[in-house]
Amino acid sequence: MNTLTKCEFIEGFSKICIEDKVHDDFVTYNDLGIPLAIAVVAEIADLKGNGKEIIDETFALMCELLEVDPNVEYADFDDFMAGSNYEEGTED
C-alpha cells in the first residue's frame, strides 16, 4: 500500500476516534503520525526525512489495534474498516 493511501486511512480513522471519543491511547501515542497524515492528505505537507517511517509506524499500530492485515490492498477506507474489529462507540 502506498504512503498516501496509508495517510488517507489514518486520517479517516482519526476522525472516528475523535468523534466517538475512543482509542485515546492510540491518538495520544500517535501525536505526530496522525497530524502528519492529515497534513499530507490536505496537501499542506510533503514527507521528508523520517516522515514516511512515522506514517508506517502509525499505520501498523492502527492495523494492530483494529486487527486488520496491513498487507492487504483495500479498495478504500470503507473496505478497510469493514475488515476490522471496530464497533462504533466502543473501545476494545
PDB file of N, CA, C and O in Angstrom:
ATOM      1  N   MET A   1       0.850  -1.170   0.000  1.00  0.00           N
ATOM      2  CA  MET A   1       0.000   0.000   0.000  1.00  0.00           C
ATOM      3  C   MET A   1       0.896   1.234   0.000  1.00  0.00           C
ATOM      4  O   MET A   1       1.889   1.291   0.726  1.00  0.00           O
ATOM      5  N   ASN A   2       0.540   2.214  -0.815  1.00  0.00           N
ATOM      6  CA  ASN A   2       1.387   3.398  -0.886  1.00  0.00           C
ATOM      7  C   ASN A   2       1.167   4.317   0.323  1.00  0.00           C
ATOM      8  O   ASN A   2       0.171   4.195   1.036  1.00  0.00           O
ATOM      9  N   THR A   3       2.082   5.205   0.531  1.00  0.00           N
ATOM     10  CA  THR A   3       2.079   6.063   1.710  1.00  0.00           C
ATOM     11  C   THR A   3       0.877   7.004   1.735  1.00  0.00           C
ATOM     12  O   THR A   3       0.309   7.239   2.801  1.00  0.00           O
ATOM     13  N   LEU A   4       0.481   7.543   0.593  1.00  0.00           N
ATOM     14  CA  LEU A   4      -0.683   8.435   0.566  1.00  0.00           C
ATOM     15  C   LEU A   4      -1.943   7.693   1.014  1.00  0.00           C
ATOM     16  O   LEU A   4      -2.749   8.244   1.764  1.00  0.00           O
ATOM     17  N   THR A   5      -2.118   6.469   0.568  1.00  0.00           N
ATOM     18  CA  THR A   5      -3.285   5.682   0.978  1.00  0.00           C
ATOM     19  C   THR A   5      -3.245   5.417   2.480  1.00  0.00           C
ATOM     20  O   THR A   5      -4.273   5.493   3.153  1.00  0.00           O
ATOM     21  N   LYS A   6      -2.066   5.108   3.003  1.00  0.00           N
ATOM     22  CA  LYS A   6      -1.931   4.931   4.450  1.00  0.00           C
ATOM     23  C   LYS A   6      -2.353   6.205   5.180  1.00  0.00           C
ATOM     24  O   LYS A   6      -3.059   6.146   6.187  1.00  0.00           O
ATOM     25  N   CYS A   7      -1.922   7.342   4.672  1.00  0.00           N
ATOM     26  CA  CYS A   7      -2.295   8.631   5.273  1.00  0.00           C
ATOM     27  C   CYS A   7      -3.801   8.840   5.234  1.00  0.00           C
ATOM     28  O   CYS A   7      -4.390   9.311   6.207  1.00  0.00           O
ATOM     29  N   GLU A   8      -4.422   8.495   4.122  1.00  0.00           N
ATOM     30  CA  GLU A   8      -5.877   8.640   3.999  1.00  0.00           C
ATOM     31  C   GLU A   8      -6.602   7.762   5.016  1.00  0.00           C
ATOM     32  O   GLU A   8      -7.587   8.191   5.617  1.00  0.00           O
ATOM     33  N   PHE A   9      -6.124   6.550   5.208  1.00  0.00           N
ATOM     34  CA  PHE A   9      -6.757   5.640   6.161  1.00  0.00           C
ATOM     35  C   PHE A   9      -6.530   6.119   7.595  1.00  0.00           C
ATOM     36  O   PHE A   9      -7.442   6.049   8.418  1.00  0.00           O
ATOM     37  N   ILE A  10      -5.336   6.600   7.902  1.00  0.00           N
ATOM     38  CA  ILE A  10      -5.050   7.146   9.236  1.00  0.00           C
ATOM     39  C   ILE A  10      -5.954   8.344   9.501  1.00  0.00           C
ATOM     40  O   ILE A  10      -6.534   8.462  10.580  1.00  0.00           O
ATOM     41  N   GLU A  11      -6.072   9.226   8.520  1.00  0.00           N
ATOM     42  CA  GLU A  11      -6.935  10.396   8.674  1.00  0.00           C
ATOM     43  C   GLU A  11      -8.383   9.960   8.930  1.00  0.00           C
ATOM     44  O   GLU A  11      -9.038  10.483   9.832  1.00  0.00           O
ATOM     45  N   GLY A  12      -8.872   9.022   8.151  1.00  0.00           N
ATOM     46  CA  GLY A  12     -10.241   8.541   8.324  1.00  0.00           C
ATOM     47  C   GLY A  12     -10.479   7.951   9.696  1.00  0.00           C
ATOM     48  O   GLY A  12     -11.495   8.233  10.331  1.00  0.00           O
ATOM     49  N   PHE A  13      -9.544   7.132  10.158  1.00  0.00           N
ATOM     50  CA  PHE A  13      -9.708   6.515  11.475  1.00  0.00           C
ATOM     51  C   PHE A  13      -9.594   7.547  12.587  1.00  0.00           C
ATOM     52  O   PHE A  13     -10.288   7.444  13.598  1.00  0.00           O
ATOM     53  N   SER A  14      -8.735   8.534  12.414  1.00  0.00           N
ATOM     54  CA  SER A  14      -8.590   9.553  13.457  1.00  0.00           C
ATOM     55  C   SER A  14      -9.890  10.335  13.631  1.00  0.00           C
ATOM     56  O   SER A  14     -10.235  10.716  14.750  1.00  0.00           O
ATOM     57  N   LYS A  15     -10.606  10.574  12.549  1.00  0.00           N
ATOM     58  CA  LYS A  15     -11.901  11.267  12.650  1.00  0.00           C
ATOM     59  C   LYS A  15     -12.880  10.444  13.475  1.00  0.00           C
ATOM     60  O   LYS A  15     -13.624  10.987  14.291  1.00  0.00           O
ATOM     61  N   ILE A  16     -12.878   9.142  13.261  1.00  0.00           N
ATOM     62  CA  ILE A  16     -13.758   8.255  14.028  1.00  0.00           C
ATOM     63  C   ILE A  16     -13.376   8.286  15.504  1.00  0.00           C
ATOM     64  O   ILE A  16     -14.245   8.379  16.371  1.00  0.00           O
ATOM     65  N   CYS A  17     -12.089   8.208  15.787  1.00  0.00           N
ATOM     66  CA  CYS A  17     -11.621   8.213  17.174  1.00  0.00           C
ATOM     67  C   CYS A  17     -12.039   9.490  17.886  1.00  0.00           C
ATOM     68  O   CYS A  17     -12.473   9.446  19.037  1.00  0.00           O
ATOM     69  N   ILE A  18     -11.914  10.611  17.220  1.00  0.00           N
ATOM     70  CA  ILE A  18     -12.252  11.898  17.823  1.00  0.00           C
ATOM     71  C   ILE A  18     -13.765  12.009  18.011  1.00  0.00           C
ATOM     72  O   ILE A  18     -14.225  12.438  19.069  1.00  0.00           O
ATOM     73  N   GLU A  19     -14.538  11.628  16.998  1.00  0.00           N
ATOM     74  CA  GLU A  19     -15.997  11.705  17.089  1.00  0.00           C
ATOM     75  C   GLU A  19     -16.544  10.781  18.173  1.00  0.00           C
ATOM     76  O   GLU A  19     -17.403  11.186  18.956  1.00  0.00           O
ATOM     77  N   ASP A  20     -16.054   9.546  18.224  1.00  0.00           N
ATOM     78  CA  ASP A  20     -16.570   8.555  19.171  1.00  0.00           C
ATOM     79  C   ASP A  20     -15.866   8.607  20.525  1.00  0.00           C
ATOM     80  O   ASP A  20     -16.268   7.924  21.468  1.00  0.00           O
ATOM     81  N   LYS A  21     -14.816   9.417  20.615  1.00  0.00           N
ATOM     82  CA  LYS A  21     -14.032   9.545  21.848  1.00  0.00           C
ATOM     83  C   LYS A  21     -13.554   8.176  22.347  1.00  0.00           C
ATOM     84  O   LYS A  21     -13.670   7.844  23.527  1.00  0.00           O
ATOM     85  N   VAL A  22     -13.015   7.402  21.411  1.00  0.00           N
ATOM     86  CA  VAL A  22     -12.465   6.087  21.745  1.00  0.00           C
ATOM     87  C   VAL A  22     -11.005   6.021  21.315  1.00  0.00           C
ATOM     88  O   VAL A  22     -10.530   6.846  20.534  1.00  0.00           O
ATOM     89  N   HIS A  23     -10.325   5.048  21.828  1.00  0.00           N
ATOM     90  CA  HIS A  23      -8.923   4.792  21.476  1.00  0.00           C
ATOM     91  C   HIS A  23      -8.034   6.002  21.765  1.00  0.00           C
ATOM     92  O   HIS A  23      -7.165   6.353  20.967  1.00  0.00           O
ATOM     93  N   ASP A  24      -8.263   6.627  22.908  1.00  0.00           N
ATOM     94  CA  ASP A  24      -7.469   7.790  23.298  1.00  0.00           C
ATOM     95  C   ASP A  24      -5.984   7.461  23.380  1.00  0.00           C
ATOM     96  O   ASP A  24      -5.147   8.306  23.066  1.00  0.00           O
ATOM     97  N   ASP A  25      -5.645   6.233  23.802  1.00  0.00           N
ATOM     98  CA  ASP A  25      -4.240   5.845  23.887  1.00  0.00           C
ATOM     99  C   ASP A  25      -3.593   5.856  22.504  1.00  0.00           C
ATOM    100  O   ASP A  25      -2.454   6.297  22.348  1.00  0.00           O
ATOM    101  N   PHE A  26      -4.328   5.368  21.499  1.00  0.00           N
ATOM    102  CA  PHE A  26      -3.815   5.381  20.127  1.00  0.00           C
ATOM    103  C   PHE A  26      -3.585   6.820  19.656  1.00  0.00           C
ATOM    104  O   PHE A  26      -2.544   7.131  19.078  1.00  0.00           O
ATOM    105  N   VAL A  27      -4.549   7.677  19.904  1.00  0.00           N
ATOM    106  CA  VAL A  27      -4.452   9.076  19.469  1.00  0.00           C
ATOM    107  C   VAL A  27      -3.296   9.770  20.179  1.00  0.00           C
ATOM    108  O   VAL A  27      -2.523  10.493  19.550  1.00  0.00           O
ATOM    109  N   THR A  28      -3.176   9.555  21.482  1.00  0.00           N
ATOM    110  CA  THR A  28      -2.108  10.192  22.255  1.00  0.00           C
ATOM    111  C   THR A  28      -0.728   9.716  21.803  1.00  0.00           C
ATOM    112  O   THR A  28       0.180  10.525  21.612  1.00  0.00           O
ATOM    113  N   TYR A  29      -0.574   8.410  21.635  1.00  0.00           N
ATOM    114  CA  TYR A  29       0.727   7.859  21.243  1.00  0.00           C
ATOM    115  C   TYR A  29       1.137   8.343  19.848  1.00  0.00           C
ATOM    116  O   TYR A  29       2.319   8.572  19.593  1.00  0.00           O
ATOM    117  N   ASN A  30       0.188   8.493  18.972  1.00  0.00           N
ATOM    118  CA  ASN A  30       0.469   8.876  17.585  1.00  0.00           C
ATOM    119  C   ASN A  30       0.270  10.365  17.360  1.00  0.00           C
ATOM    120  O   ASN A  30      -0.276  10.788  16.341  1.00  0.00           O
ATOM    121  N   ASP A  31       0.724  11.153  18.333  1.00  0.00           N
ATOM    122  CA  ASP A  31       0.553  12.598  18.272  1.00  0.00           C
ATOM    123  C   ASP A  31       1.369  13.265  17.162  1.00  0.00           C
ATOM    124  O   ASP A  31       1.168  14.444  16.870  1.00  0.00           O
ATOM    125  N   LEU A  32       2.268  12.532  16.554  1.00  0.00           N
ATOM    126  CA  LEU A  32       2.976  13.028  15.365  1.00  0.00           C
ATOM    127  C   LEU A  32       2.404  12.424  14.089  1.00  0.00           C
ATOM    128  O   LEU A  32       2.197  13.127  13.101  1.00  0.00           O
ATOM    129  N   GLY A  33       2.155  11.134  14.114  1.00  0.00           N
ATOM    130  CA  GLY A  33       1.700  10.429  12.917  1.00  0.00           C
ATOM    131  C   GLY A  33       0.340  10.875  12.422  1.00  0.00           C
ATOM    132  O   GLY A  33       0.142  11.035  11.217  1.00  0.00           O
ATOM    133  N   ILE A  34      -0.602  11.079  13.334  1.00  0.00           N
ATOM    134  CA  ILE A  34      -1.946  11.469  12.914  1.00  0.00           C
ATOM    135  C   ILE A  34      -1.955  12.854  12.263  1.00  0.00           C
ATOM    136  O   ILE A  34      -2.467  12.993  11.152  1.00  0.00           O
ATOM    137  N   PRO A  35      -1.401  13.890  12.922  1.00  0.00           N
ATOM    138  CA  PRO A  35      -1.408  15.205  12.261  1.00  0.00           C
ATOM    139  C   PRO A  35      -0.589  15.225  10.964  1.00  0.00           C
ATOM    140  O   PRO A  35      -0.928  15.934  10.016  1.00  0.00           O
ATOM    141  N   LEU A  36       0.477  14.450  10.937  1.00  0.00           N
ATOM    142  CA  LEU A  36       1.278  14.375   9.720  1.00  0.00           C
ATOM    143  C   LEU A  36       0.455  13.769   8.589  1.00  0.00           C
ATOM    144  O   LEU A  36       0.474  14.277   7.468  1.00  0.00           O
ATOM    145  N   ALA A  37      -0.258  12.701   8.870  1.00  0.00           N
ATOM    146  CA  ALA A  37      -1.110  12.081   7.852  1.00  0.00           C
ATOM    147  C   ALA A  37      -2.180  13.053   7.365  1.00  0.00           C
ATOM    148  O   ALA A  37      -2.442  13.138   6.165  1.00  0.00           O
ATOM    149  N   ILE A  38      -2.791  13.780   8.281  1.00  0.00           N
ATOM    150  CA  ILE A  38      -3.817  14.758   7.917  1.00  0.00           C
ATOM    151  C   ILE A  38      -3.216  15.840   7.023  1.00  0.00           C
ATOM    152  O   ILE A  38      -3.833  16.246   6.038  1.00  0.00           O
ATOM    153  N   ALA A  39      -2.030  16.302   7.360  1.00  0.00           N
ATOM    154  CA  ALA A  39      -1.371  17.342   6.566  1.00  0.00           C
ATOM    155  C   ALA A  39      -1.018  16.840   5.169  1.00  0.00           C
ATOM    156  O   ALA A  39      -1.132  17.588   4.198  1.00  0.00           O
ATOM    157  N   VAL A  40      -0.599  15.601   5.059  1.00  0.00           N
ATOM    158  CA  VAL A  40      -0.272  15.026   3.750  1.00  0.00           C
ATOM    159  C   VAL A  40      -1.534  14.919   2.896  1.00  0.00           C
ATOM    160  O   VAL A  40      -1.516  15.273   1.717  1.00  0.00           O
ATOM    161  N   VAL A  41      -2.621  14.437   3.479  1.00  0.00           N
ATOM    162  CA  VAL A  41      -3.882  14.298   2.748  1.00  0.00           C
ATOM    163  C   VAL A  41      -4.388  15.669   2.293  1.00  0.00           C
ATOM    164  O   VAL A  41      -4.925  15.802   1.193  1.00  0.00           O
ATOM    165  N   ALA A  42      -4.216  16.676   3.135  1.00  0.00           N
ATOM    166  CA  ALA A  42      -4.655  18.034   2.807  1.00  0.00           C
ATOM    167  C   ALA A  42      -3.694  18.746   1.847  1.00  0.00           C
ATOM    168  O   ALA A  42      -3.926  19.887   1.449  1.00  0.00           O
ATOM    169  N   GLU A  43      -2.627  18.057   1.489  1.00  0.00           N
ATOM    170  CA  GLU A  43      -1.603  18.582   0.578  1.00  0.00           C
ATOM    171  C   GLU A  43      -0.937  19.846   1.103  1.00  0.00           C
ATOM    172  O   GLU A  43      -0.597  20.747   0.336  1.00  0.00           O
ATOM    173  N   ILE A  44      -0.754  19.903   2.428  1.00  0.00           N
ATOM    174  CA  ILE A  44      -0.033  21.033   3.012  1.00  0.00           C
ATOM    175  C   ILE A  44       1.327  20.600   3.569  1.00  0.00           C
ATOM    176  O   ILE A  44       2.059  21.403   4.146  1.00  0.00           O
ATOM    177  N   ALA A  45       1.649  19.315   3.384  1.00  0.00           N
ATOM    178  CA  ALA A  45       2.945  18.805   3.828  1.00  0.00           C
ATOM    179  C   ALA A  45       3.408  17.705   2.883  1.00  0.00           C
ATOM    180  O   ALA A  45       2.602  16.959   2.326  1.00  0.00           O
ATOM    181  N   ASP A  46       4.705  17.624   2.718  1.00  0.00           N
ATOM    182  CA  ASP A  46       5.346  16.533   1.985  1.00  0.00           C
ATOM    183  C   ASP A  46       6.178  15.751   2.985  1.00  0.00           C
ATOM    184  O   ASP A  46       6.754  16.321   3.912  1.00  0.00           O
ATOM    185  N   LEU A  47       6.236  14.443   2.789  1.00  0.00           N
ATOM    186  CA  LEU A  47       7.022  13.620   3.691  1.00  0.00           C
ATOM    187  C   LEU A  47       8.495  13.716   3.334  1.00  0.00           C
ATOM    188  O   LEU A  47       8.891  13.503   2.188  1.00  0.00           O
ATOM    189  N   LYS A  48       9.291  14.038   4.329  1.00  0.00           N
ATOM    190  CA  LYS A  48      10.743  14.100   4.179  1.00  0.00           C
ATOM    191  C   LYS A  48      11.363  13.466   5.411  1.00  0.00           C
ATOM    192  O   LYS A  48      10.713  13.341   6.449  1.00  0.00           O
ATOM    193  N   GLY A  49      12.599  13.074   5.296  1.00  0.00           N
ATOM    194  CA  GLY A  49      13.301  12.502   6.442  1.00  0.00           C
ATOM    195  C   GLY A  49      12.584  11.298   7.007  1.00  0.00           C
ATOM    196  O   GLY A  49      12.336  10.316   6.307  1.00  0.00           O
ATOM    197  N   ASN A  50      12.256  11.386   8.281  1.00  0.00           N
ATOM    198  CA  ASN A  50      11.618  10.267   8.977  1.00  0.00           C
ATOM    199  C   ASN A  50      10.104  10.246   8.814  1.00  0.00           C
ATOM    200  O   ASN A  50       9.442   9.397   9.411  1.00  0.00           O
ATOM    201  N   GLY A  51       9.547  11.135   8.041  1.00  0.00           N
ATOM    202  CA  GLY A  51       8.098  11.222   7.881  1.00  0.00           C
ATOM    203  C   GLY A  51       7.452   9.930   7.441  1.00  0.00           C
ATOM    204  O   GLY A  51       6.425   9.531   7.991  1.00  0.00           O
ATOM    205  N   LYS A  52       8.036   9.270   6.458  1.00  0.00           N
ATOM    206  CA  LYS A  52       7.470   8.011   5.964  1.00  0.00           C
ATOM    207  C   LYS A  52       7.511   6.941   7.057  1.00  0.00           C
ATOM    208  O   LYS A  52       6.571   6.157   7.193  1.00  0.00           O
ATOM    209  N   GLU A  53       8.578   6.906   7.822  1.00  0.00           N
ATOM    210  CA  GLU A  53       8.688   5.938   8.914  1.00  0.00           C
ATOM    211  C   GLU A  53       7.616   6.183   9.973  1.00  0.00           C
ATOM    212  O   GLU A  53       7.051   5.235  10.519  1.00  0.00           O
ATOM    213  N   ILE A  54       7.336   7.445  10.262  1.00  0.00           N
ATOM    214  CA  ILE A  54       6.301   7.791  11.240  1.00  0.00           C
ATOM    215  C   ILE A  54       4.938   7.319  10.736  1.00  0.00           C
ATOM    216  O   ILE A  54       4.154   6.749  11.495  1.00  0.00           O
ATOM    217  N   ILE A  55       4.659   7.558   9.458  1.00  0.00           N
ATOM    218  CA  ILE A  55       3.396   7.119   8.868  1.00  0.00           C
ATOM    219  C   ILE A  55       3.310   5.594   8.884  1.00  0.00           C
ATOM    220  O   ILE A  55       2.266   5.039   9.226  1.00  0.00           O
ATOM    221  N   ASP A  56       4.383   4.922   8.523  1.00  0.00           N
ATOM    222  CA  ASP A  56       4.390   3.451   8.528  1.00  0.00           C
ATOM    223  C   ASP A  56       4.116   2.904   9.927  1.00  0.00           C
ATOM    224  O   ASP A  56       3.358   1.947  10.080  1.00  0.00           O
ATOM    225  N   GLU A  57       4.731   3.509  10.951  1.00  0.00           N
ATOM    226  CA  GLU A  57       4.518   3.053  12.323  1.00  0.00           C
ATOM    227  C   GLU A  57       3.071   3.304  12.757  1.00  0.00           C
ATOM    228  O   GLU A  57       2.440   2.431  13.352  1.00  0.00           O
ATOM    229  N   THR A  58       2.552   4.483  12.462  1.00  0.00           N
ATOM    230  CA  THR A  58       1.177   4.807  12.839  1.00  0.00           C
ATOM    231  C   THR A  58       0.203   3.861  12.152  1.00  0.00           C
ATOM    232  O   THR A  58      -0.747   3.385  12.775  1.00  0.00           O
ATOM    233  N   PHE A  59       0.434   3.586  10.866  1.00  0.00           N
ATOM    234  CA  PHE A  59      -0.439   2.678  10.126  1.00  0.00           C
ATOM    235  C   PHE A  59      -0.370   1.271  10.712  1.00  0.00           C
ATOM    236  O   PHE A  59      -1.400   0.618  10.878  1.00  0.00           O
ATOM    237  N   ALA A  60       0.825   0.804  11.023  1.00  0.00           N
ATOM    238  CA  ALA A  60       0.997  -0.538  11.594  1.00  0.00           C
ATOM    239  C   ALA A  60       0.278  -0.650  12.939  1.00  0.00           C
ATOM    240  O   ALA A  60      -0.377  -1.657  13.208  1.00  0.00           O
ATOM    241  N   LEU A  61       0.393   0.361  13.770  1.00  0.00           N
ATOM    242  CA  LEU A  61      -0.287   0.347  15.069  1.00  0.00           C
ATOM    243  C   LEU A  61      -1.797   0.379  14.905  1.00  0.00           C
ATOM    244  O   LEU A  61      -2.520  -0.281  15.651  1.00  0.00           O
ATOM    245  N   MET A  62      -2.278   1.147  13.930  1.00  0.00           N
ATOM    246  CA  MET A  62      -3.707   1.203  13.661  1.00  0.00           C
ATOM    247  C   MET A  62      -4.210  -0.168  13.210  1.00  0.00           C
ATOM    248  O   MET A  62      -5.255  -0.630  13.668  1.00  0.00           O
ATOM    249  N   CYS A  63      -3.472  -0.810  12.321  1.00  0.00           N
ATOM    250  CA  CYS A  63      -3.855  -2.141  11.847  1.00  0.00           C
ATOM    251  C   CYS A  63      -3.865  -3.148  12.988  1.00  0.00           C
ATOM    252  O   CYS A  63      -4.761  -3.988  13.073  1.00  0.00           O
ATOM    253  N   GLU A  64      -2.879  -3.064  13.858  1.00  0.00           N
ATOM    254  CA  GLU A  64      -2.816  -3.957  15.016  1.00  0.00           C
ATOM    255  C   GLU A  64      -4.019  -3.725  15.928  1.00  0.00           C
ATOM    256  O   GLU A  64      -4.655  -4.679  16.379  1.00  0.00           O
ATOM    257  N   LEU A  65      -4.326  -2.470  16.194  1.00  0.00           N
ATOM    258  CA  LEU A  65      -5.458  -2.124  17.048  1.00  0.00           C
ATOM    259  C   LEU A  65      -6.777  -2.649  16.476  1.00  0.00           C
ATOM    260  O   LEU A  65      -7.623  -3.162  17.208  1.00  0.00           O
ATOM    261  N   LEU A  66      -6.936  -2.515  15.173  1.00  0.00           N
ATOM    262  CA  LEU A  66      -8.181  -2.915  14.509  1.00  0.00           C
ATOM    263  C   LEU A  66      -8.184  -4.369  14.045  1.00  0.00           C
ATOM    264  O   LEU A  66      -9.179  -4.859  13.512  1.00  0.00           O
ATOM    265  N   GLU A  67      -7.055  -5.055  14.256  1.00  0.00           N
ATOM    266  CA  GLU A  67      -6.890  -6.443  13.824  1.00  0.00           C
ATOM    267  C   GLU A  67      -7.133  -6.585  12.319  1.00  0.00           C
ATOM    268  O   GLU A  67      -7.880  -7.451  11.864  1.00  0.00           O
ATOM    269  N   VAL A  68      -6.478  -5.708  11.574  1.00  0.00           N
ATOM    270  CA  VAL A  68      -6.578  -5.685  10.116  1.00  0.00           C
ATOM    271  C   VAL A  68      -5.215  -6.055   9.539  1.00  0.00           C
ATOM    272  O   VAL A  68      -4.182  -5.639  10.064  1.00  0.00           O
ATOM    273  N   ASP A  69      -5.211  -6.827   8.474  1.00  0.00           N
ATOM    274  CA  ASP A  69      -3.968  -7.218   7.815  1.00  0.00           C
ATOM    275  C   ASP A  69      -3.399  -6.017   7.058  1.00  0.00           C
ATOM    276  O   ASP A  69      -4.029  -5.537   6.115  1.00  0.00           O
ATOM    277  N   PRO A  70      -2.224  -5.524   7.450  1.00  0.00           N
ATOM    278  CA  PRO A  70      -1.653  -4.353   6.787  1.00  0.00           C
ATOM    279  C   PRO A  70      -1.134  -4.632   5.379  1.00  0.00           C
ATOM    280  O   PRO A  70      -0.796  -3.700   4.649  1.00  0.00           O
ATOM    281  N   ASN A  71      -1.068  -5.890   4.996  1.00  0.00           N
ATOM    282  CA  ASN A  71      -0.528  -6.253   3.691  1.00  0.00           C
ATOM    283  C   ASN A  71      -1.593  -6.394   2.608  1.00  0.00           C
ATOM    284  O   ASN A  71      -1.261  -6.623   1.445  1.00  0.00           O
ATOM    285  N   VAL A  72      -2.856  -6.262   2.971  1.00  0.00           N
ATOM    286  CA  VAL A  72      -3.950  -6.363   2.006  1.00  0.00           C
ATOM    287  C   VAL A  72      -4.119  -5.022   1.303  1.00  0.00           C
ATOM    288  O   VAL A  72      -4.001  -3.971   1.932  1.00  0.00           O
ATOM    289  N   GLU A  73      -4.391  -5.053   0.020  1.00  0.00           N
ATOM    290  CA  GLU A  73      -4.679  -3.834  -0.742  1.00  0.00           C
ATOM    291  C   GLU A  73      -6.185  -3.588  -0.697  1.00  0.00           C
ATOM    292  O   GLU A  73      -6.937  -4.146  -1.495  1.00  0.00           O
ATOM    293  N   TYR A  74      -6.611  -2.759   0.230  1.00  0.00           N
ATOM    294  CA  TYR A  74      -8.034  -2.458   0.392  1.00  0.00           C
ATOM    295  C   TYR A  74      -8.486  -1.493  -0.696  1.00  0.00           C
ATOM    296  O   TYR A  74      -7.726  -0.622  -1.121  1.00  0.00           O
ATOM    297  N   ALA A  75      -9.732  -1.654  -1.145  1.00  0.00           N
ATOM    298  CA  ALA A  75     -10.271  -0.803  -2.208  1.00  0.00           C
ATOM    299  C   ALA A  75     -10.382   0.646  -1.753  1.00  0.00           C
ATOM    300  O   ALA A  75     -10.108   1.566  -2.523  1.00  0.00           O
ATOM    301  N   ASP A  76     -10.783   0.846  -0.505  1.00  0.00           N
ATOM    302  CA  ASP A  76     -10.933   2.193   0.042  1.00  0.00           C
ATOM    303  C   ASP A  76     -11.035   2.082   1.568  1.00  0.00           C
ATOM    304  O   ASP A  76     -10.943   0.989   2.127  1.00  0.00           O
ATOM    305  N   PHE A  77     -11.224   3.217   2.227  1.00  0.00           N
ATOM    306  CA  PHE A  77     -11.276   3.237   3.688  1.00  0.00           C
ATOM    307  C   PHE A  77     -12.446   2.403   4.219  1.00  0.00           C
ATOM    308  O   PHE A  77     -12.300   1.714   5.229  1.00  0.00           O
ATOM    309  N   ASP A  78     -13.588   2.456   3.563  1.00  0.00           N
ATOM    310  CA  ASP A  78     -14.742   1.672   3.997  1.00  0.00           C
ATOM    311  C   ASP A  78     -14.441   0.172   3.951  1.00  0.00           C
ATOM    312  O   ASP A  78     -14.832  -0.572   4.851  1.00  0.00           O
ATOM    313  N   ASP A  79     -13.758  -0.259   2.918  1.00  0.00           N
ATOM    314  CA  ASP A  79     -13.348  -1.658   2.784  1.00  0.00           C
ATOM    315  C   ASP A  79     -12.390  -2.030   3.916  1.00  0.00           C
ATOM    316  O   ASP A  79     -12.504  -3.106   4.503  1.00  0.00           O
ATOM    317  N   PHE A  80     -11.460  -1.148   4.215  1.00  0.00           N
ATOM    318  CA  PHE A  80     -10.506  -1.348   5.304  1.00  0.00           C
ATOM    319  C   PHE A  80     -11.245  -1.520   6.629  1.00  0.00           C
ATOM    320  O   PHE A  80     -10.969  -2.457   7.378  1.00  0.00           O
ATOM    321  N   MET A  81     -12.178  -0.623   6.919  1.00  0.00           N
ATOM    322  CA  MET A  81     -12.914  -0.680   8.179  1.00  0.00           C
ATOM    323  C   MET A  81     -13.848  -1.884   8.240  1.00  0.00           C
ATOM    324  O   MET A  81     -14.089  -2.428   9.318  1.00  0.00           O
ATOM    325  N   ALA A  82     -14.370  -2.301   7.098  1.00  0.00           N
ATOM    326  CA  ALA A  82     -15.270  -3.467   7.074  1.00  0.00           C
ATOM    327  C   ALA A  82     -14.543  -4.725   7.539  1.00  0.00           C
ATOM    328  O   ALA A  82     -15.164  -5.630   8.096  1.00  0.00           O
ATOM    329  N   GLY A  83     -13.236  -4.786   7.313  1.00  0.00           N
ATOM    330  CA  GLY A  83     -12.451  -5.944   7.724  1.00  0.00           C
ATOM    331  C   GLY A  83     -11.909  -5.840   9.129  1.00  0.00           C
ATOM    332  O   GLY A  83     -11.180  -6.724   9.578  1.00  0.00           O
ATOM    333  N   SER A  84     -12.253  -4.765   9.839  1.00  0.00           N
ATOM    334  CA  SER A  84     -11.693  -4.529  11.162  1.00  0.00           C
ATOM    335  C   SER A  84     -12.612  -5.055  12.264  1.00  0.00           C
ATOM    336  O   SER A  84     -13.721  -5.524  12.009  1.00  0.00           O
ATOM    337  N   ASN A  85     -12.115  -4.960  13.493  1.00  0.00           N
ATOM    338  CA  ASN A  85     -12.903  -5.351  14.653  1.00  0.00           C
ATOM    339  C   ASN A  85     -13.601  -4.144  15.280  1.00  0.00           C
ATOM    340  O   ASN A  85     -14.145  -4.253  16.379  1.00  0.00           O
ATOM    341  N   TYR A  86     -13.594  -3.007  14.606  1.00  0.00           N
ATOM    342  CA  TYR A  86     -14.144  -1.761  15.173  1.00  0.00           C
ATOM    343  C   TYR A  86     -15.659  -1.825  15.288  1.00  0.00           C
ATOM    344  O   TYR A  86     -16.362  -2.184  14.343  1.00  0.00           O
ATOM    345  N   GLU A  87     -16.142  -1.466  16.476  1.00  0.00           N
ATOM    346  CA  GLU A  87     -17.569  -1.327  16.699  1.00  0.00           C
ATOM    347  C   GLU A  87     -17.802   0.123  17.117  1.00  0.00           C
ATOM    348  O   GLU A  87     -17.178   0.608  18.061  1.00  0.00           O
ATOM    349  N   GLU A  88     -18.683   0.798  16.427  1.00  0.00           N
ATOM    350  CA  GLU A  88     -18.930   2.217  16.664  1.00  0.00           C
ATOM    351  C   GLU A  88     -19.270   2.482  18.124  1.00  0.00           C
ATOM    352  O   GLU A  88     -20.127   1.832  18.721  1.00  0.00           O
ATOM    353  N   GLY A  89     -18.557   3.472  18.678  1.00  0.00           N
ATOM    354  CA  GLY A  89     -18.847   3.922  20.030  1.00  0.00           C
ATOM    355  C   GLY A  89     -18.297   3.057  21.144  1.00  0.00           C
ATOM    356  O   GLY A  89     -18.620   3.284  22.310  1.00  0.00           O
ATOM    357  N   THR A  90     -17.471   2.067  20.817  1.00  0.00           N
ATOM    358  CA  THR A  90     -16.920   1.207  21.856  1.00  0.00           C
ATOM    359  C   THR A  90     -15.411   1.159  21.739  1.00  0.00           C
ATOM    360  O   THR A  90     -14.849   1.334  20.658  1.00  0.00           O
ATOM    361  N   GLU A  91     -14.778   0.924  22.844  1.00  0.00           N
ATOM    362  CA  GLU A  91     -13.322   0.784  22.852  1.00  0.00           C
ATOM    363  C   GLU A  91     -12.970  -0.616  23.269  1.00  0.00           C
ATOM    364  O   GLU A  91     -13.507  -1.142  24.244  1.00  0.00           O
ATOM    365  N   ASP A  92     -12.053  -1.229  22.518  1.00  0.00           N
ATOM    366  CA  ASP A  92     -11.622  -2.597  22.849  1.00  0.00           C
ATOM    367  C   ASP A  92     -10.634  -2.576  23.981  1.00  0.00           C
ATOM    368  O   ASP A  92     -10.156  -3.629  24.402  1.00  0.00           O
TER     369      ASP A  92
END
